[in-house]
């Protein structure tokens, strides 16, 4: 790559992006004006609301014989800063519902002991606050009565009520306490602001340029694809970094303002030594640079498939949701930055910034986080290069768009689903499985399993029928040679052997995930053996194969290279099982079934292979002794080196034999 060409292209891209008002607003106005304004105005509003609620006079009604007593208690509560006004009403419940009073107290008797019931409206702020004040008032009165009765018995109330003294002392520095609070909020805001900062320049340099019709002109210039991609990437990363740094400056300014206000109110004892945050700020800036490399490349990859500005915004929505979800890790106190978590994108940056602000600096983990983000960014750039080398994607006829939202009368019959349709169906299916299937699982595990498989099957079928795609071609519903079944059966036996090794390694790396998997494995037993076999082996084999090796693989195969299509569909298949431990062996299983489905152009060998794999698990659950006697190596809790070598050799040999049978048989393809 020539530096002069990259410099010229970079200058051109920067000028184009800065002409976009959305980018300027997201980069300058929001961090420097909107964020400080929201914080300052929000703090003032909270102070005013708190002051107003404390000074408000709450109207209370009393039902029972202790009206005079409670009236005296309310009057004495004025010394505590509470203000009540006793109101007499005929129907207290109706008055409360009409918000004519804030609460009412009814005197009752429970187990021969006087009791007071406070009625209030939790949906009304003043009513809820009045309930809290009345509760505190009655607790103080209860404490007075308790003390009087103990004194009447000739005892010391302090000795009886407080037999031991309990004190606590916080030895954390003021800077560490403030940093721990900032560490829960700042990483989330920083990551989201960086994503928003890269979003619009990424759209403008990809889909925006394509919509303006200038991409074809640029590609005719004497420049290489690498020079073009690198200049666009530098532009997006620069805007993202500048936006993030401006956000950091704005947030630090708000933080200094808040600390200054606290210092004025509480005195010099609350002063902070801001210089102690300098190492955290410096490393945090490096984190921003590393994350900018990753998120800029990811944003460009998503936008590169769009044909218009509007379509690119739609494609960015899933990425934004994923990034926001992953960044919630900084809010969770039980999630810590370990060597394994340091490899998880987005979450590793948030957790690292949280630890840095709490003065927990681990050089080794920090290097892992920075390096992993740079590697992920480089991989995304390489993938982006593949996109810009594909004329089918850059100048395609809309085969990557979402056709489900178009009028059915405008769609042509035949073909396979578009990539946009596939991603949409996968997203909707995932949401349905997580929320709807998960809620039913709390009540009925059988219903959850059936409903989950229903979504996996019905959504792609509905999409194919609506978009008038070729049903048989999309779902590979065609016959094939018996040799495909034989080769597939041998390959799945090899996949099971290799899966044992992969699972053992995954459980060793992710022990917490292994414990969770063991706890949920017992829920897969549904009464009898044949019922469990039907629900666990046969039903998922049919539904999941039609989805992943039919609907998904057919769409990927039409637009991507076979290896990429198989790898991507297998990875998605692993993600859908929602377990880090199950991801790797499931992805391996999916890749082998994908290969057979790709070679045979038929879904039926894959269904058989899938059912065989699941059926072995069902047999092991119901007849563990028999399986242990026949296949002892598959039932061991741990796999030693000797067993691992045996499984590896057996798995490779079986996969090669099955591959030869499937790949070299001319009759393995689908029958027309």
Secondary structure, 3 states (H helix, E strand, C coil): CCHHHHHHHHHHHHHHHHCCHHHHHHHHHHHHHHHHHHHHHHHHHHHHHHHHHHHCCEEEEEECCCHHHHHHHHHHHHHHCCCEEECCCCCHHHHHHCCCCCEEEEEEEECCEEEEEEECCCCCHHHHHHHHHHHHHHHHHHHHHHHHHHHHCCCCHHHHHCCCCCCCCCCCCHHHHHHHHHHHHHHHHHHHHHHHHHHHHHHHHHHHHHHHCCHHHHHCCCCCHHHHHHHHHHHHHHHHHHHHHHHHHHHHHHHHHHHHHHHHHHCHHHCCCHHHHHHHHHHHHHHHHHHHHHHHHHHHHHHCCCCCHHHHHHHHHHHHHHHHHHHHHHHCCCCCCCCCHHHCCCHHHHHHHHHHHCCCCCHHHHHHHHHHHHHHHHHHHHHHHHHHCCHHHHCCCCCCCCCCCCCHHHCCCCCCCCHHHHHHHHHHHHHHHHHHHHHHHCCCHHHHHHHHHHHHHHHHHHHHHHCCCCHHHHHCCCCCCHHHHHHHHHHHHHHHHHHHHHHHHHHHHCHHHHHHHHHHHHHHCCCCHHHHHHHHHHHHHHHHHHHHHHHHHHHHHHHCCHHHHHHHHHHHHHHCCCCHHHHHHHHHHHHHHHHHHHHHCCCHHHHHHHHHHHHHHHHHHHCHHHHHHHCHHHCCCCCCHHHHHHHHHHHHHHHHHHHHHHHHCHHHCCCC
